[in-house]
Amino acid sequence: MKERKAWVMNGFVGLLLVLALVGGGLSLLITETSPALGIILIILSVLPLSSLTVVQPNQAMVLTFFGSYAGTLRESGMWITVPFCGRKKVSLRVRNFNSARLKVNDIDGNPIEIAAVVVFRVVDSAKASFDVDNYEQFVEIQSETALRHVANKYPYDSYENGYSLRGNSEEVAQELSRELQDRLSVAGVEVIEARLTHLAYSTEIASAMLQRQQATAIIAARAKIVEGAVGMVQLAIAQLQQEGVIELDEERKAAMINNLLVAIVSDRSANPVINTGSLY
């Protein structure tokens, strides 16, 4: 069901009409000019009085007339609408939903804890009122379902520069927003933003995963050090040969490369050793 505008009339004009009908009816009764007509006028004044409705800012009033949808009032103020209508208030304000911390498995099967905040608002009051039983509860359940689905598609962390929940938070947030919008459109809800607020390994594997991350960081650092050390050794040998400081055969080159690599790559300071003899 799609939202449509209800028939309305200015509420202050309606109040004047009510006062005119009541005043005219009382005057006819008091003067006994036409008591029957006076009673009819007083009874008729109940019609606009029963349809008097006040709408607050950023609020919609959904009207039903004997079980049928009669339209929605969105403009704030006092209005006269269809008499004897049922009224239901629907907030159009922007709201936040903070999900609970969910325990799910990522694509690698690792248990993780994840939570998100969803910023949303109602854009179709008819869908929010009639197409779902309780749109706030619907947002809550569908948000947690979408969060579980997105978390199951990717690893917590990628050790090969791939797509991951931790390394691609912006992309994950955009995908979560798109999936939520697809799920919540039936309830007339617009998803403004969805972002992860908590992401961590579950406690039972957190220690093991921390050791894995530390080992990966050490390996990456060592690889960078070795790469730099090899370049430094190549530059040193090339410069020595270019300037003719010393002539090195293959065995001396190997010894120098070994000494330089050990000195550069080692995580401790090198202790110099003076060799007064010959290499041979």
C-alpha positions in Angstrom: 0.0 0.0 0.0 1.4 3.4 -1.0 1.0 6.6 1.0 -1.4 9.2 -0.3 -2.5 12.6 1.0 -5.7 12.8 2.9 -8.5 15.4 2.4 -8.0 18.2 4.9 -9.4 21.7 5.7 -7.9 24.4 7.9 -8.6 23.5 11.5 -9.3 27.1 12.6 -12.0 27.5 9.9 -13.4 24.2 11.2 -13.6 25.6 14.7 -15.4 28.7 13.5 -17.9 26.4 11.7 -18.4 24.4 14.9 -18.9 27.6 16.9 -21.4 28.9 14.3 -23.4 25.7 14.3 -23.5 25.5 18.1 -24.3 29.2 18.5 -27.1 29.0 15.9 -28.6 25.9 17.4 -28.5 27.4 20.9 -30.1 30.6 19.7 -32.9 28.6 18.0 -33.5 26.6 21.2 -33.5 29.7 23.5 -35.8 31.7 21.4 -37.9 28.7 20.7 -38.0 29.8 17.0 -37.3 26.3 15.7 -36.2 23.9 18.5 -36.0 20.9 16.1 -33.6 22.8 13.8 -31.6 24.0 16.7 -31.1 20.4 17.9 -30.1 19.4 14.3 -27.5 22.2 14.1 -26.0 21.1 17.5 -25.8 17.5 16.3 -24.2 18.6 13.0 -21.5 20.5 14.9 -20.3 17.1 16.2 -19.1 16.1 12.7 -16.4 18.7 12.2 -15.5 18.5 15.9 -14.9 14.7 15.6 -12.6 15.3 12.7 -10.4 17.9 14.3 -6.8 16.7 14.2 -3.5 18.2 15.4 -0.3 17.1 13.6 3.1 17.8 15.3 6.3 18.7 13.2 8.0 15.6 11.7 5.0 13.5 12.4 2.5 11.8 10.1 -1.1 11.0 11.0 -2.5 7.9 9.3 -6.3 8.0 8.8 -8.6 5.0 8.5 -12.3 5.3 7.7 -14.2 2.2 8.8 -11.3 -0.1 8.0 -10.2 1.6 4.8 -7.1 3.7 4.4 -8.2 7.3 4.0 -4.8 9.0 3.6 -2.0 10.6 5.6 -1.6 14.0 7.0 2.1 15.2 7.0 1.8 19.0 7.3 2.0 20.2 10.9 -0.9 22.2 12.3 -4.5 21.8 13.2 -6.8 20.3 10.5 -10.3 19.2 9.8 -10.4 15.9 7.9 -12.9 13.1 7.2 -15.2 12.7 10.3 -15.1 9.6 12.5 -11.7 8.5 11.2 -9.3 6.4 13.2 -5.9 8.0 13.7 -2.5 6.6 14.1 0.7 8.7 14.7 3.9 7.7 12.9 7.1 9.5 13.6 9.1 10.8 10.6 12.1 11.8 12.7 15.6 10.3 12.1 16.3 7.5 14.5 19.2 5.3 15.5 19.1 1.6 16.1 22.1 0.0 17.9 22.3 -3.7 17.4 23.5 -6.1 20.1 26.9 -7.6 19.8 26.3 -10.7 17.6 28.5 -13.7 17.6 28.9 -15.0 14.0 31.4 -16.8 11.9 33.3 -15.1 9.1 33.9 -16.8 5.7 36.9 -18.6 7.2 34.8 -20.1 10.0 36.4 -17.9 12.7 34.0 -16.8 15.4 33.8 -13.0 15.7 31.8 -10.4 17.6 30.2 -7.7 15.5 27.7 -4.9 16.0 26.4 -2.0 14.0 24.4 1.2 14.2 21.6 1.9 11.7 20.3 5.4 11.0 16.8 5.4 9.5 13.5 7.2 9.1 10.0 6.4 7.8 9.3 7.8 4.3 6.1 5.9 3.6 3.7 6.0 6.6 1.1 3.7 4.8 3.7 0.9 4.4 5.0 1.3 7.9 1.5 1.1 9.3 -0.2 -1.6 7.1 2.5 -3.7 5.3 4.3 -4.8 8.5 3.0 -5.6 11.9 5.5 -3.4 13.8 8.0 -1.5 11.7 10.4 -0.8 14.6 10.7 -4.4 15.5 11.0 -5.2 11.8 14.0 -2.8 11.5 15.6 -4.4 14.5 15.3 -8.0 13.2 16.2 -7.3 9.6 19.2 -5.2 10.7 20.7 -8.1 12.7 19.9 -10.5 9.8 21.7 -8.3 7.2 24.6 -7.8 9.6 25.0 -11.6 10.0 24.8 -12.1 6.2 27.5 -9.5 5.4 29.8 -10.8 8.2 29.5 -14.3 6.7 30.7 -13.2 3.3 34.2 -11.9 4.2 37.1 -12.8 6.5 37.8 -10.8 9.6 41.2 -9.9 8.3 43.1 -10.5 5.1 46.8 -11.5 5.2 47.2 -11.2 1.4 45.8 -7.6 0.9 42.3 -8.9 0.0 38.9 -7.8 1.0 38.2 -8.0 4.7 35.8 -6.7 7.4 38.6 -5.0 9.3 40.5 -3.6 6.4 37.6 -2.4 4.3 35.2 -0.8 6.8 33.9 1.8 4.4 33.0 -0.8 1.7 31.4 -3.0 4.3 29.3 -0.1 5.6 28.1 0.7 2.1 27.2 -2.9 1.4 25.4 -3.2 4.7 23.4 0.0 3.9 22.4 -1.4 0.4 21.3 -4.7 1.8 19.4 -3.1 4.6 17.6 -0.8 2.2 16.5 -3.8 0.1 15.1 -5.5 3.2 13.4 -2.5 4.7 11.8 -0.9 1.6 8.7 -3.1 2.2 8.2 -1.3 5.5 8.5 2.2 4.0 11.8 2.9 5.8 14.8 4.7 4.3 18.3 3.7 5.5 20.4 6.8 5.8 23.6 5.2 7.1 24.8 1.9 8.6 28.2 1.5 10.2 30.0 -1.1 12.2 30.5 -0.1 15.9 32.2 -3.2 17.2 34.4 -5.8 15.5 36.6 -8.3 17.3 37.5 -12.0 17.5 35.6 -14.0 20.0 37.3 -14.5 23.3 38.0 -18.2 22.8 40.3 -17.5 19.8 41.3 -13.9 20.4 44.7 -14.9 21.9 45.6 -17.3 19.1 44.6 -14.7 16.4 46.7 -12.1 18.2 49.7 -14.3 18.0 49.0 -14.9 14.3 48.8 -11.2 13.7 52.1 -10.6 15.5 53.8 -13.4 13.6 52.5 -11.9 10.3 53.8 -8.5 11.2 57.2 -9.8 12.2 57.5 -11.8 8.9 56.5 -8.7 6.9 59.0 -6.5 8.8 61.8 -9.1 8.3 61.1 -9.3 4.6 61.4 -5.5 4.3 64.6 -5.5 6.3 66.2 -8.2 4.1 65.1 -6.4 0.9 66.7 -3.2 2.1 69.9 -5.1 3.3 70.4 -6.7 -0.1 70.1 -3.3 -1.8 72.6 -1.8 0.6 75.1 -4.7 0.1 74.9 -4.4 -3.7 75.4 -0.7 -3.5 78.4 -1.0 -1.2 80.2 -3.6 -3.4 79.4 -1.7 -6.6 80.8 1.5 -5.1 84.0 -0.1 -3.8 84.7 -1.6 -7.2 83.9 1.6 -9.0 86.2 3.7 -7.0 89.0 1.0 -7.1 89.4 0.9 -3.4 89.9 -2.8 -3.3 89.8 -5.7 -5.7 87.5 -8.5 -4.6 87.4 -12.0 -5.9 84.3 -14.2 -5.5 85.3 -15.6 -2.2 86.0 -12.2 -0.7 82.7 -10.9 -2.1 80.9 -13.8 -0.4 82.5 -13.1 2.9 81.7 -9.4 2.7 78.1 -10.0 1.7 77.8 -12.5 4.6 79.2 -10.0 7.1 77.1 -7.1 5.9 73.9 -9.0 5.9 74.5 -10.4 9.4 75.2 -6.9 10.6 72.2 -5.3 9.0 69.6 -8.0 9.4 70.5 -8.9 13.0 68.1 -7.4 15.7 71.2 -6.8 17.9 74.1 -4.4 17.5 77.0 -5.9 15.7 80.3 -6.4 17.7 83.3 -5.5 15.5 86.1 -8.2 15.2 89.5 -7.1 14.0 91.1 -9.7 11.6 94.9 -9.1 11.4 95.5 -12.2 9.3 94.6 -13.2 5.8 91.3 -14.4 4.6 93.2 -17.4 3.2 
